[in-house]
Amino acid sequence: MTDRSPLARPFPALPDIAGVTPRVARARYKQWDRCDLTYVELAEGTAVAGVFTRNVCCSTEVELGRESAAQGKARALIVNAGNSNAFTGFRGREAVDQIRDQVAAHLGCTASDVFVSSTGVIGVPLPRDKARAGVEAALAATPCTWEQAAETIGTTDTFAKGATTSAVIGDKTVRLSGIIKGSGMIAPDMATMLGYIFTDAAIAPDLLQQMLSAANRRSFSCITVDGDTSTSDTVLLFATGKAGNAPLTSMDDAGADAFQAALNDICTQLAQLVVRDGEGAQKFIEVEVTGAVSDESARRIGLSIANSPLVKTAIAGEDANWGRVVMAVGKAGEPADRDKLAIRFADKWVAQDGLAVDSYDEAPVAAHLKGQDVRIGVDLGLGTGRATVWTCDLTHGYISINADYRS
């Protein structure tokens, strides 16, 4: 990993999840001296749900993962770092089939129960010889820590990312642990990056999918680093059922709301960690939009602000140029009334009713922008719709990282 982001958070103590065993190995997909393959074995009976990129040039891993997730069961996860295996035609498909067959033979399950993700350079087929050797090493490896598993799936990430939470279902406490990778090519169009959440709760696959889709809409689909949606974006949720709770099959079941709240929490934690590791990022930016005609309209306006290079560079330069926020609201293509618009930085309103506030004092706003965490608020004065999105500033560091990415 490169120099640690100034916005980094320490890796938390993640509890073990019954029925989940992570291991790591070296497949050497790039010329680096580190593990680049994470293998997670899952107990029989594990349910799975997933959300995947809508990028039409997606990888074979995404296509097969989408098909397998629809079946609702899983026995293993393989994540490769250093090569996305996207836009690689039949050669990429053969490599994934080989990996799935190899793991399935080891576990005595069907190939569709094995989920594969790859991340890295686009357009280079995954070398089948390295894939076979890497999987063989992973199958024989001793169990590893969650932090090791998270470090292994990273590419331009500067720190390992993980989160945990819990919920009570009946008389049982269920646990959730998750890891995620992502730093660049981050824009919400389902989810973003590669993220994996594991729980010991017993939940029916259909309900698990409903819950993950709901959590995704308010977390992964509310972040952006650079406005680019990856060919490989995947978020998977695995439920082993080992906690012993009465299985949840409907949101009407006791404990379903508690699990949904916990899932929302861990997804938001993971999503924000990706933004904090945005390539070249120096500042974490929260954009809160209120008064929109709907929640979805508010989200689109928030993302228009969060994706604006002019807004992001202004924040990087600690410039309280709220006119750029006005521009981003206006270009979003959503209902807005110039003469009702209000804008604030932190808790300081700088414009209301379409005009600069008469008593506006830029000093406290400038002081706020010097910090690492920046808050922007927009009220449209049109309705009750609201949303919060998260992004980071745009610095010279982003250009340097991506100009040299393949070298």
C-alpha positions as CSV (number, residue, x, y, z in Angstrom):
1,M,0.0,0.0,0.0
2,T,1.1,3.6,-0.7
3,D,1.4,6.4,1.9
4,R,-1.5,6.2,4.3
5,S,-4.3,8.6,3.7
6,P,-4.5,11.5,6.3
7,L,-8.2,10.5,6.6
8,A,-7.5,6.9,7.4
9,R,-9.2,5.1,10.3
10,P,-7.5,2.3,12.3
11,F,-8.7,-1.2,11.5
12,P,-11.2,-2.2,14.2
13,A,-11.3,-5.5,16.2
14,L,-13.7,-7.6,14.1
15,P,-15.2,-10.6,15.8
16,D,-15.0,-14.0,14.3
17,I,-18.2,-15.1,12.5
18,A,-19.3,-18.7,13.0
19,G,-19.2,-20.6,9.8
20,V,-16.7,-18.1,8.1
21,T,-13.0,-18.9,7.7
22,P,-10.7,-16.4,5.8
23,R,-7.3,-17.3,4.3
24,V,-4.8,-15.4,2.1
25,A,-2.2,-16.4,-0.4
26,R,0.1,-15.1,-3.2
27,A,-1.0,-15.6,-6.8
28,R,1.5,-12.9,-7.9
29,Y,-0.9,-11.2,-10.4
30,K,1.4,-8.1,-10.2
31,Q,5.1,-7.7,-9.6
32,W,4.6,-7.1,-5.9
33,D,5.8,-8.9,-2.8
34,R,2.5,-9.3,-1.0
35,C,-0.5,-11.5,-0.7
36,D,-3.1,-10.8,-3.5
37,L,-5.7,-13.5,-3.1
38,T,-8.2,-13.8,-0.3
39,Y,-10.2,-17.0,0.1
40,V,-13.1,-17.3,2.5
41,E,-14.7,-20.6,3.2
42,L,-18.4,-20.6,4.2
43,A,-20.4,-23.2,6.1
44,E,-22.9,-25.4,4.3
45,G,-26.3,-23.7,4.3
46,T,-24.9,-20.1,4.0
47,A,-27.3,-17.7,2.3
48,V,-26.1,-14.9,0.0
49,A,-27.3,-11.7,-1.4
50,G,-25.5,-9.3,-3.7
51,V,-25.5,-6.0,-5.6
52,F,-23.4,-5.5,-8.7
53,T,-22.2,-2.8,-11.0
54,R,-24.5,-1.6,-13.8
55,N,-21.5,-0.9,-16.0
56,V,-22.3,-2.7,-19.3
57,C,-18.6,-3.5,-19.8
58,C,-18.6,-5.6,-16.5
59,S,-16.3,-8.5,-15.9
60,T,-17.2,-12.2,-16.1
61,E,-16.9,-12.3,-12.3
62,V,-19.8,-9.8,-12.1
63,E,-21.9,-11.7,-14.6
64,L,-21.5,-15.1,-12.9
65,G,-21.8,-13.5,-9.4
66,R,-25.1,-12.0,-10.4
67,E,-26.4,-15.4,-11.6
68,S,-25.2,-17.2,-8.5
69,A,-26.6,-14.7,-6.1
70,A,-30.0,-15.2,-7.6
71,Q,-29.8,-18.8,-6.4
72,G,-29.3,-17.6,-2.8
73,K,-26.6,-20.0,-1.6
74,A,-22.8,-19.9,-1.2
75,R,-19.9,-22.0,0.0
76,A,-16.8,-19.8,-0.8
77,L,-15.5,-16.5,-1.9
78,I,-12.3,-15.8,-3.9
79,V,-11.0,-12.2,-4.4
80,N,-8.1,-11.5,-6.7
81,A,-6.2,-8.2,-6.5
82,G,-4.0,-6.7,-9.2
83,N,-5.9,-7.8,-12.3
84,S,-9.6,-7.0,-12.8
85,N,-10.0,-9.7,-15.6
86,A,-12.6,-7.3,-17.2
87,F,-12.8,-6.9,-21.0
88,T,-10.9,-10.1,-21.5
89,G,-13.4,-12.2,-23.5
90,F,-13.4,-16.0,-23.4
91,R,-10.0,-16.1,-21.8
92,G,-11.3,-14.3,-18.7
93,R,-14.3,-16.6,-18.6
94,E,-12.1,-19.7,-18.7
95,A,-10.0,-18.4,-15.8
96,V,-13.0,-17.8,-13.6
97,D,-14.5,-21.2,-14.5
98,Q,-11.2,-22.8,-13.6
99,I,-11.1,-21.0,-10.2
100,R,-14.7,-22.0,-9.4
101,D,-14.2,-25.6,-10.4
102,Q,-11.0,-25.9,-8.4
103,V,-12.6,-24.6,-5.2
104,A,-15.9,-26.5,-5.8
105,A,-13.9,-29.8,-6.2
106,H,-12.1,-29.0,-2.9
107,L,-15.4,-28.3,-1.0
108,G,-17.6,-30.8,-2.7
109,C,-20.1,-28.2,-3.9
110,T,-21.3,-26.9,-7.2
111,A,-19.3,-24.2,-9.1
112,S,-22.2,-21.8,-8.7
113,D,-21.7,-21.8,-5.0
114,V,-18.3,-20.2,-5.4
115,F,-18.1,-16.4,-5.8
116,V,-15.2,-14.8,-7.5
117,S,-14.2,-11.1,-7.6
118,S,-11.2,-9.5,-9.3
119,T,-9.8,-6.0,-9.1
120,G,-7.0,-4.1,-10.8
121,V,-6.0,-3.4,-14.4
122,I,-8.7,-3.8,-17.1
123,G,-8.1,-5.7,-20.3
124,V,-5.5,-8.3,-19.2
125,P,-6.8,-11.9,-18.9
126,L,-6.2,-13.5,-15.5
127,P,-3.2,-15.9,-16.0
128,R,-4.6,-19.3,-15.5
129,D,-1.4,-20.8,-14.2
130,K,-1.0,-18.2,-11.5
131,A,-4.7,-18.5,-10.7
132,R,-4.4,-22.3,-10.2
133,A,-1.3,-22.0,-8.0
134,G,-2.7,-19.2,-6.0
135,V,-6.0,-21.0,-5.3
136,E,-4.0,-24.2,-4.4
137,A,-1.9,-22.1,-1.9
138,A,-5.0,-20.5,-0.4
139,L,-6.8,-23.8,0.1
140,A,-3.8,-25.1,2.1
141,A,-3.2,-21.8,4.0
142,T,-3.9,-21.4,7.7
143,P,-6.8,-19.1,8.7
144,C,-5.9,-15.4,8.8
145,T,-7.1,-12.3,10.5
146,W,-9.8,-10.0,9.1
147,E,-7.2,-7.3,8.7
148,Q,-5.0,-9.5,6.6
149,A,-7.9,-10.4,4.4
150,A,-8.8,-6.7,4.0
151,E,-5.1,-5.8,3.2
152,T,-4.9,-8.5,0.6
153,I,-7.8,-7.3,-1.6
154,G,-6.5,-3.7,-1.8
155,T,-5.0,-2.1,-5.0
156,T,-4.4,1.6,-4.7
157,D,-5.9,1.5,-1.1
158,T,-3.7,3.1,1.5
159,F,-5.3,1.4,4.5
160,A,-7.2,-1.8,5.3
161,K,-10.9,-1.2,5.8
162,G,-13.3,-3.1,8.1
163,A,-16.4,-2.5,10.2
164,T,-18.5,-4.5,12.7
165,T,-21.8,-4.2,14.4
166,S,-24.5,-6.4,16.0
167,A,-28.2,-6.9,16.4
168,V,-30.6,-8.8,18.7
169,I,-33.0,-11.2,17.1
170,G,-35.3,-12.8,19.7
171,D,-33.0,-13.9,22.5
172,K,-29.9,-14.2,20.2
173,T,-27.2,-11.6,19.5
174,V,-26.1,-11.8,15.9
175,R,-22.9,-10.3,14.7
176,L,-21.9,-8.7,11.4
177,S,-18.3,-8.1,10.2
178,G,-17.3,-6.6,6.9
179,I,-14.3,-5.7,4.8
180,I,-14.1,-3.5,1.7
181,K,-11.6,-2.2,-0.8
182,G,-11.8,0.9,-2.9
183,S,-10.0,4.2,-3.5
184,G,-10.5,5.3,-7.1
185,M,-12.9,4.5,-9.9
186,I,-15.6,5.1,-7.3
187,A,-19.1,6.3,-8.3
188,P,-22.5,4.9,-7.2
189,D,-24.4,2.9,-9.8
190,M,-25.6,0.1,-7.6
191,A,-22.8,-0.1,-5.1
192,T,-19.1,0.7,-5.6
193,M,-15.8,-1.2,-5.2
194,L,-15.6,-4.7,-3.7
195,G,-17.2,-5.2,-0.3
196,Y,-18.0,-8.3,1.7
197,I,-20.2,-8.6,4.8
198,F,-20.5,-11.7,6.9
199,T,-23.1,-12.5,9.6
200,D,-24.0,-15.5,11.7
201,A,-27.7,-14.6,11.5
202,A,-30.2,-17.0,10.0
203,I,-32.1,-15.1,7.2
204,A,-33.9,-16.4,4.1
205,P,-32.1,-15.5,0.9
206,D,-35.0,-13.5,-0.5
207,L,-35.2,-11.3,2.6
208,L,-31.4,-11.0,2.7
209,Q,-31.5,-9.6,-0.8
210,Q,-34.2,-7.2,0.1
211,M,-32.3,-6.0,3.1
212,L,-29.0,-5.5,1.2
213,S,-30.7,-3.6,-1.6
214,A,-32.3,-1.3,0.9
215,A,-29.0,-0.7,2.8
216,N,-27.2,-0.1,-0.5
217,R,-29.5,2.7,-1.5
218,R,-28.5,4.7,1.5
219,S,-24.9,3.9,1.8
220,F,-22.8,2.6,-1.2
221,S,-25.1,4.4,-3.7
222,C,-24.5,7.6,-1.8
223,I,-20.7,7.9,-2.2
224,T,-18.4,9.1,-5.0
225,V,-14.7,9.8,-5.4
226,D,-14.3,10.5,-9.1
227,G,-17.6,9.9,-10.9
228,D,-16.3,6.7,-12.5
229,T,-18.2,3.4,-12.1
230,S,-16.0,0.3,-12.1
231,T,-16.4,-2.7,-14.3
232,S,-16.1,-5.0,-11.2
233,D,-18.1,-3.4,-8.5
234,T,-19.6,-6.0,-6.1
235,V,-21.0,-6.1,-2.6
236,L,-21.9,-9.5,-1.2
237,L,-23.7,-10.3,2.1
238,F,-23.3,-13.9,3.5
239,A,-25.4,-15.2,6.3
240,T,-24.3,-18.5,7.8
241,G,-27.2,-19.1,10.2
242,K,-24.9,-20.2,13.0
243,A,-26.2,-17.8,15.6
244,G,-29.2,-20.0,16.3
245,N,-31.9,-17.4,15.9
246,A,-35.3,-18.2,14.6
247,P,-34.8,-17.7,10.8
248,L,-36.0,-14.4,9.5
249,T,-38.2,-14.7,6.4
250,S,-40.1,-11.4,6.3
251,M,-39.6,-7.8,7.5
252,D,-42.6,-8.5,9.7
253,D,-40.7,-11.0,11.8
254,A,-39.5,-9.9,15.2
255,G,-35.9,-8.7,15.0
256,A,-36.0,-8.0,11.2
257,D,-36.0,-4.2,11.8
258,A,-33.1,-4.5,14.2
259,F,-31.0,-6.5,11.7
260,Q,-31.9,-4.0,8.9
261,A,-30.7,-1.1,11.1
262,A,-27.4,-3.0,11.9
263,L,-26.9,-3.7,8.2
264,N,-27.5,-0.1,7.3
265,D,-25.0,0.9,9.9
266,I,-22.2,-1.4,8.7
267,C,-22.8,-0.5,5.1
268,T,-22.5,3.2,5.9
269,Q,-19.3,2.6,7.9
270,L,-17.8,0.7,5.0
271,A,-18.9,3.2,2.4
272,Q,-17.5,6.2,4.3
273,L,-14.1,4.4,4.7
274,V,-13.8,4.1,0.9
275,V,-14.3,7.9,0.6
276,R,-11.8,8.5,3.3
277,D,-9.3,6.6,1.2
278,G,-10.2,8.4,-2.0
279,E,-7.1,8.7,-4.2
280,G,-5.2,11.8,-3.2
281,A,-7.9,12.8,-0.7
282,Q,-7.1,15.3,2.0
283,K,-10.7,16.1,3.1
284,F,-13.8,14.1,3.7
285,I,-16.9,15.9,2.5
286,E,-20.5,15.4,3.6
287,V,-23.3,16.9,1.5
288,E,-26.7,17.1,3.1
289,V,-29.6,18.0,0.8
290,T,-33.1,18.9,2.3
291,G,-36.3,20.4,1.0
292,A,-36.2,18.4,-2.3
293,V,-39.3,17.1,-4.1
294,S,-38.3,13.5,-3.2
295,D,-35.5,11.6,-1.5
296,E,-34.3,10.4,-4.9
297,S,-34.2,13.9,-6.2
298,A,-32.2,15.0,-3.2
299,R,-29.7,12.2,-3.7
300,R,-29.2,13.2,-7.4
301,I,-28.7,16.8,-6.4
302,G,-26.2,15.7,-3.7
303,L,-24.3,13.6,-6.1
304,S,-24.2,16.5,-8.7
305,I,-22.5,18.6,-6.0
306,A,-20.2,15.7,-4.8
307,N,-19.1,14.9,-8.4
308,S,-18.4,18.5,-9.4
309,P,-14.6,18.9,-10.0
310,L,-15.1,22.7,-9.3
311,V,-16.7,22.0,-5.9
312,K,-14.1,19.4,-5.0
313,T,-11.1,21.5,-6.0
314,A,-12.5,24.5,-4.2
315,I,-12.7,22.4,-1.0
316,A,-9.1,21.2,-1.7
317,G,-8.1,24.8,-1.8
318,E,-10.1,25.7,1.3
319,D,-12.0,28.2,-0.7
320,A,-15.6,29.0,0.4
321,N,-16.8,29.4,-3.2
322,W,-20.5,28.6,-2.6
323,G,-21.3,29.8,-6.1
324,R,-19.9,26.4,-7.4
325,V,-22.5,24.7,-5.2
326,V,-25.2,26.8,-6.8
327,M,-23.9,25.7,-10.2
328,A,-24.0,22.0,-9.3
329,V,-27.5,22.2,-8.0
330,G,-28.7,23.9,-11.2
331,K,-27.0,21.4,-13.5
332,A,-28.5,18.3,-11.7
333,G,-31.6,18.2,-13.9
334,E,-33.8,18.0,-10.8
335,P,-36.5,20.5,-9.6
336,A,-35.0,23.5,-8.0
337,D,-36.0,27.2,-7.6
338,R,-33.1,29.7,-7.6
339,D,-35.1,32.1,-5.3
340,K,-35.7,29.5,-2.6
341,L,-32.3,28.0,-2.5
342,A,-30.2,28.1,0.7
343,I,-26.6,26.9,1.2
344,R,-24.5,26.4,4.3
345,F,-21.0,25.3,5.3
346,A,-21.1,23.4,8.6
347,D,-23.8,25.3,10.5
348,K,-23.2,28.7,8.9
349,W,-25.7,29.7,6.2
350,V,-24.0,31.6,3.4
351,A,-27.0,32.1,1.1
352,Q,-30.7,32.0,1.6
353,D,-33.7,32.8,-0.6
354,G,-31.4,32.9,-3.7
355,L,-29.1,35.6,-2.2
356,A,-26.0,35.9,-0.2
357,V,-26.8,36.4,3.5
358,D,-26.4,40.1,4.4
359,S,-24.5,39.3,7.6
360,Y,-22.3,36.7,5.9
361,D,-18.9,36.4,7.6
362,E,-16.5,34.2,5.8
363,A,-14.1,33.8,8.6
364,P,-15.8,30.9,10.4
365,V,-16.5,29.2,7.1
366,A,-12.8,29.5,6.2
367,A,-11.9,28.0,9.5
368,H,-14.2,25.1,8.9
369,L,-12.7,24.4,5.5
370,K,-9.3,24.1,7.0
371,G,-10.4,21.0,8.9
372,Q,-10.3,17.4,7.5
373,D,-14.1,16.9,7.7
374,V,-16.2,19.4,5.7
375,R,-19.9,19.7,5.8
376,I,-22.0,21.3,3.0
377,G,-25.8,21.8,3.3
378,V,-28.3,22.7,0.7
379,D,-32.0,23.3,1.3
380,L,-34.2,23.6,-1.8
381,G,-37.4,24.8,-0.1
382,L,-39.6,22.6,-2.3
383,G,-40.6,19.6,-0.3
384,T,-39.6,17.0,2.3
385,G,-37.1,15.0,0.3
386,R,-33.7,14.6,1.8
387,A,-30.5,12.7,1.3
388,T,-26.9,12.7,2.5
389,V,-24.0,11.8,0.2
390,W,-20.3,11.6,0.9
391,T,-17.2,12.4,-1.2
392,C,-13.7,13.8,-1.0
393,D,-11.7,16.7,-2.4
394,L,-9.9,16.5,-5.7
395,T,-6.1,17.1,-5.4
396,H,-2.9,16.8,-7.5
397,G,-2.5,13.5,-5.7
398,Y,-5.4,12.0,-7.7
399,I,-3.8,12.9,-11.0
400,S,-0.4,11.5,-9.9
401,I,-1.8,8.2,-8.8
402,N,-3.8,7.6,-12.0
403,A,-1.3,8.9,-14.4
404,D,1.1,6.3,-13.1
405,Y,-1.4,3.5,-12.4
406,R,-0.2,0.8,-14.9
407,S,3.5,1.6,-14.2
